[in-house]
């Protein structure tokens, strides 16, 4: 089954918490703090694999999470780093940010990698918090949470040339005789239900050609099959527009040409502006000559190069392929514009963002990554740790936000499962 789009959820691993331990040794009455740092969480990494040709696996599994980092241990031993999660995708996979649809990665080369979500950093152990006046700190820093995000995966086949045209104009037959591809061929519309790729060998080189399901009028409104596969033409450098000039199906060839290009424009102006070479097909049918002169004159007046071919008898194919190969050597590779990814990990503004809201019970709830870290770093059974907690709330702006929201002495405050009365 050919699947070329998927929407998935990924989460990198949380950083491990710093350890709260103290040195214990025979004949040493009061060893100092020796809690190690927490391990870093694993990242979510996509890698392109030339041996995969569909996004089928993502149809059944939608959620992916990397391993969390281990907590810090005694003797200043660092917690174990969480293992990265490697997700393999086909070459040509484009990754979009699910929140805004922007392209953030284009994995067009084999083994190319992209870090979609970086693991959270591990927290410091209590050995970092010892001072001359605080020699036995009973608290440590909590690890940073990993990043979580929704992503859209789109497979865009990597081909040099794309075949364009109505259903049943001979695209699949053309592909089968010029390449090693074995597409399904039959004399009815929509024989091609999914894109086909073939390699055309030119002796001193080669190029890849892609055949997509035929496009019909109204495709941009969801009619037919071909429109949903048009993304596979976006990487191509040149289009071969195959037109049935014989008119045996009752369609005027010039009108057919204009309809297809109209649908391209409705999909993407960039795609509509790609160079096109016209293959006037079915020259072996008697009615062909009645239309060819008028069709060729009109197309050449518009600036197109027209080749008279018959996919069935292979007439004119060599001349067309030689011209296409020469044009490809003149055209630069097609690049997809990729925007800088800013959401792979929590950035400083996100980490410092704090929100306060009052629930139906009149409790002031405080949320935010920074607040979560402060709470996780506090030992509420230790006086020095409570002092650190109070200083951290004031320094981070939580107290100011609570007062701006109208909190009064004695009101209840809740922070990630910790509830206490407010005392100014």
C-alpha positions in Angstrom: 0.0 0.0 0.0 1.4 3.4 -1.0 1.0 5.9 1.8 2.6 9.3 1.2 1.3 11.5 4.0 1.1 11.0 7.8 0.5 13.1 10.9 2.3 11.9 14.1 3.1 13.0 17.6 6.7 12.9 19.0 8.1 13.5 22.4 11.8 13.6 23.4 12.9 12.2 26.8 12.8 14.2 30.0 16.1 15.0 31.7 16.8 13.0 34.9 16.6 14.7 38.3 19.7 15.6 40.1 20.6 13.3 43.1 20.3 14.3 46.7 22.9 12.1 48.5 25.7 12.5 51.0 29.1 10.9 51.2 29.1 7.9 53.6 32.4 6.4 54.6 33.8 4.6 57.7 35.4 7.0 60.2 34.0 10.0 58.3 31.3 11.5 60.5 29.8 14.0 58.2 30.5 13.6 54.5 29.6 16.3 52.1 26.9 16.3 49.4 27.7 14.0 46.5 24.5 13.8 44.5 25.3 13.4 40.8 23.6 15.2 37.9 20.7 13.7 36.0 21.2 12.2 32.6 19.9 14.0 29.5 16.8 12.7 27.8 16.9 11.0 24.4 16.2 13.0 21.3 13.8 12.1 18.4 15.8 11.8 15.2 14.5 11.2 11.7 16.8 9.5 9.2 16.3 8.9 5.5 16.5 5.3 4.3 16.8 4.5 0.6 15.3 1.0 1.2 11.9 2.4 2.4 9.5 3.7 -0.2 6.3 4.4 1.7 5.0 6.0 5.0 2.8 3.0 5.6 4.2 2.3 9.1 3.0 5.7 10.3 -0.6 4.8 9.3 -0.8 2.4 12.3 1.5 4.0 14.9 1.0 7.7 15.6 2.9 8.3 18.8 6.7 8.1 19.3 8.7 8.9 22.5 12.4 8.8 23.3 13.8 7.4 26.6 14.0 9.6 29.7 17.3 10.3 31.3 18.2 8.5 34.6 18.3 10.3 37.9 21.7 11.3 39.5 23.3 8.9 41.8 25.6 9.0 44.8 29.3 9.5 44.6 28.7 12.2 42.0 27.7 9.6 39.5 25.7 11.0 36.6 22.4 9.4 35.6 22.3 7.4 32.4 21.5 9.4 29.3 18.2 8.4 27.6 18.6 6.6 24.3 17.8 8.6 21.2 14.7 7.4 19.2 15.7 6.9 15.5 12.7 7.0 13.1 13.4 5.8 9.5 11.6 7.5 6.6 11.9 7.2 2.8 14.3 9.4 0.9 12.4 12.5 -0.2 10.3 12.9 3.0 9.5 16.4 3.9 8.7 17.2 7.5 6.3 20.0 8.5 5.6 21.5 11.8 2.0 20.4 12.6 1.3 23.7 14.4 1.8 26.0 11.4 2.5 23.7 8.4 5.9 25.2 7.7 8.5 22.9 6.1 11.3 22.3 8.7 13.2 19.5 7.1 13.8 17.9 3.6 15.4 14.5 3.9 16.3 13.9 0.2 19.7 12.1 0.7 20.2 8.6 2.1 21.2 8.6 5.8 20.5 12.3 6.1 19.3 13.1 9.6 17.0 15.7 11.3 16.6 16.2 15.1 12.9 16.9 15.5 12.8 17.0 19.3 15.9 17.4 21.5 16.0 15.6 24.8 15.6 17.6 28.1 18.8 18.4 30.0 19.5 16.6 33.2 19.2 18.5 36.5 22.1 19.3 38.8 22.8 17.1 41.8 23.0 18.6 45.3 26.8 18.7 45.2 26.4 21.9 43.1 24.5 23.7 45.8 27.0 23.4 48.7 28.3 26.8 50.0 30.2 28.0 53.1 26.9 28.7 54.9 24.9 25.8 53.4 27.0 22.7 53.7 24.3 20.0 53.6 21.9 21.0 50.8 19.0 18.6 50.8 17.7 19.6 47.4 18.7 19.3 43.8 17.5 20.5 40.4 14.9 18.7 38.5 15.6 17.7 34.9 14.1 19.7 32.1 11.1 18.2 30.3 11.5 17.0 26.8 9.9 18.7 23.8 6.6 17.3 22.4 5.1 18.3 19.1 2.9 17.2 16.2 4.6 16.7 12.8 3.3 16.2 9.3 5.3 13.8 7.1 5.0 14.1 3.3 6.7 11.9 0.8 7.7 13.7 -2.4 9.3 11.3 -4.8 12.8 12.2 -6.0 12.6 12.3 -9.8 14.2 14.5 -12.6 11.2 14.3 -15.0 7.5 14.2 -14.3 4.9 12.8 -16.7 1.8 15.0 -17.0 -1.5 14.4 -18.8 -5.1 13.2 -18.7 -5.9 9.6 -17.8 -5.4 7.1 -20.6 -3.2 9.4 -22.8 -0.4 6.8 -22.7 1.8 7.9 -19.8 2.2 4.4 -18.3 2.9 2.9 -21.7 5.5 5.6 -22.3 7.2 4.9 -18.9 7.2 1.2 -19.6 9.1 1.5 -22.9 11.6 4.1 -21.9 12.6 2.7 -18.4 12.8 -0.4 -16.3 9.5 0.4 -14.6 6.6 -2.1 -14.9 3.4 0.0 -14.4 0.0 -1.5 -14.8 -1.4 -0.8 -18.2 -5.0 -1.1 -19.4 -7.4 0.8 -21.7 -9.5 2.5 -19.0 -9.2 5.7 -16.9 -7.2 5.6 -13.7 -5.2 2.5 -14.4 -2.4 4.2 -12.5 -3.6 4.4 -8.8 -0.2 5.4 -7.3 3.0 7.1 -8.6 5.5 5.0 -10.5 9.2 5.6 -10.9 11.5 4.5 -13.7 15.2 5.0 -14.5 15.9 6.0 -18.1 19.4 4.8 -19.3 21.0 7.2 -21.8 24.3 5.3 -22.2 26.5 8.0 -20.8 24.1 8.8 -18.0 20.6 8.3 -16.7 17.6 10.2 -15.2 14.6 9.3 -13.1 11.1 9.7 -14.5 7.9 9.7 -12.5 4.4 8.9 -13.7 1.5 10.0 -11.4 -2.2 9.2 -11.8 -3.9 11.2 -14.5 -5.4 14.6 -13.7 -8.9 15.6 -14.8 -10.8 18.9 -14.8 -11.8 19.9 -11.3 -8.9 18.1 -9.7 -8.2 21.2 -7.4 -11.7 20.7 -6.0 -10.9 17.0 -5.1 -12.2 15.4 -8.3 -10.3 12.4 -9.6 -7.1 10.8 -8.2 -4.1 12.7 -9.6 -4.4 15.9 -7.7 -3.4 14.4 -4.3 -0.2 13.1 -5.9 0.9 16.4 -7.5 3.4 17.0 -4.7 5.5 14.2 -6.3 6.1 16.5 -9.3 7.4 19.4 -7.1 11.0 18.0 -7.0 11.1 17.5 -10.8 13.1 19.8 -13.0 11.2 19.2 -16.2 7.7 18.0 -17.2 6.8 15.9 -20.2 3.2 16.8 -21.0 1.7 13.8 -22.9 -1.3 14.8 -25.0 -3.6 12.5 -26.9 -3.7 14.4 -30.2 -5.7 11.7 -32.0 -8.9 12.9 -30.2 -10.4 9.4 -30.2 -11.9 10.0 -26.8 -13.6 13.2 -28.0 -11.3 15.7 -26.3 -9.8 18.5 -28.2 -5.9 18.3 -27.6 -5.5 22.1 -27.1 -8.4 22.2 -24.6 -6.9 19.2 -22.8 -3.5 20.9 -22.6 -5.1 24.1 -21.1 -7.2 22.2 -18.6 -4.2 20.3 -17.2 -2.1 23.5 -16.9 -5.1 25.2 -15.2 -5.2 22.5 -12.6 -1.4 22.9 -12.1 -1.8 26.6 -11.5 -4.6 26.0 -9.0 -2.3 23.7 -7.1 0.9 25.7 -7.2 2.2 28.6 -9.3 5.7 27.2 -9.0 4.7 23.9 -10.4 2.8 25.6 -13.3 5.9 27.5 -14.2 8.2 24.4 -14.5 9.6 23.8 -18.1 7.4 21.6 -20.2 8.1 19.5 -23.2 5.0 18.3 -25.2 4.7 14.8 -26.4 1.9 14.6 -29.0 1.0 10.9 -28.6 -0.9 8.3 -30.6 0.6 9.3 -34.0 -0.2 5.7 -35.1 -3.9 6.4 -35.1 -5.4 7.8 -38.4 -7.2 10.7 -36.8 -3.9 12.0 -35.4 -2.9 14.0 -38.5 -6.2 15.8 -38.6 -5.3 17.6 -35.3 -1.5 17.6 -35.2 -0.8 20.5 -37.5 -3.2 22.9 -35.7 -2.0 21.6 -32.3 1.7 21.9 -33.0 1.3 25.4 -34.5 -0.5 26.6 -31.4 1.9 25.1 -28.9 5.0 26.4 -30.7 3.5 29.9 -30.9 3.3 29.7 -27.1 6.9 28.8 -26.9 6.7 25.0 -26.3 8.8 22.3 -28.1 6.5 19.6 -29.5 7.5 16.0 -30.4 5.4 13.7 -32.5 5.4 10.3 -30.8 3.7 6.9 -30.6 4.1 5.2 -27.2 2.6 2.0 -28.8 5.1 1.8 -31.7 8.0 3.7 -30.0 8.1 6.2 -32.9 9.8 9.5 -32.0 10.7 8.3 -28.5 14.5 8.5 -29.0 14.4 12.1 -30.3 12.2 13.2 -27.3 14.5 11.5 -24.7 17.7 13.0 -26.2 16.1 16.5 -26.0 15.0 15.9 -22.4 18.4 14.6 -21.4 20.1 17.6 -22.9 17.7 20.0 -21.1 18.3 18.3 -17.8 22.0 18.9 -18.1 21.2 22.6 -18.3 18.8 22.8 -15.4 19.8 23.2 -11.8 18.5 20.6 -9.2 15.2 21.5 -7.7 15.4 22.7 -4.1 12.6 22.9 -1.5 12.6 25.9 0.8 13.1 24.8 4.4 12.5 27.2 7.3 14.6 27.2 10.4 13.1 24.9 13.1 12.7 26.7 16.4 10.6 24.1 18.3 12.9 21.1 18.6 13.5 22.0 22.2 12.2 24.5 24.8 13.7 27.9 24.1 14.4 30.4 26.8 11.2 32.4 26.3 9.0 29.3 26.5 10.9 28.1 29.6 10.3 31.4 31.4 6.6 31.7 30.4 4.4 31.5 33.5 0.6 31.5 33.6 -1.7 32.1 36.6 -5.5 31.3 36.6 -8.1 31.0 39.4 -10.3 27.8 39.3 -13.9 27.4 40.4 -12.7 26.8 44.0 -10.9 30.1 44.2 -7.4 28.4 44.1 -4.7 30.2 42.3 -3.0 27.7 39.9 0.5 28.5 38.6 1.9 26.7 35.5 5.0 26.9 33.4 8.2 24.9 32.7 10.2 27.1 35.0 7.7 26.6 37.8 7.6 22.9 37.3 11.4 22.8 37.6 11.3 24.9 40.8 8.8 22.5 42.4 10.7 19.5 41.3 13.9 20.9 42.7 12.4 21.5 46.2 12.6 19.2 49.3 9.6 20.5 51.2 10.7 18.7 54.4 14.0 20.7 54.5 14.1 24.3 55.8 17.0 25.4 53.5 15.2 24.0 50.5 12.0 25.9 51.4 14.1 29.1 51.6 15.4 28.3 48.1 11.8 27.7 46.9 10.6 31.1 48.2 13.6 32.9 46.6 13.1 31.1 43.3 9.4 32.0 43.2 10.2 35.7 43.8 13.1 35.8 41.3 11.1 34.1 38.6 8.2 36.6 38.9 5.6 34.2 40.3 4.9 36.4 43.3 4.5 39.5 41.2 2.1 37.6 38.9 0.0 36.3 41.8 -0.3 39.8 43.2 -1.3 41.2 39.8 -4.1 38.6 39.7 -5.4 39.9 43.0 -4.2 37.3 45.5 -4.8 38.0 49.2 -3.2 36.7 52.3 -4.5 33.2 53.1 -5.6 32.4 49.6 -4.7 28.9 48.3 -2.0 28.4 45.7 -1.4 25.2 43.7 1.7 24.4 41.7 2.0 20.9 40.1 0.4 19.0 43.0 1.9 21.3 45.8 -0.7 23.4 47.6 -0.1 26.1 50.2 -1.6 29.3 51.6 -0.2 32.6 50.4 1.7 34.6 53.0 3.1 37.9 51.6 
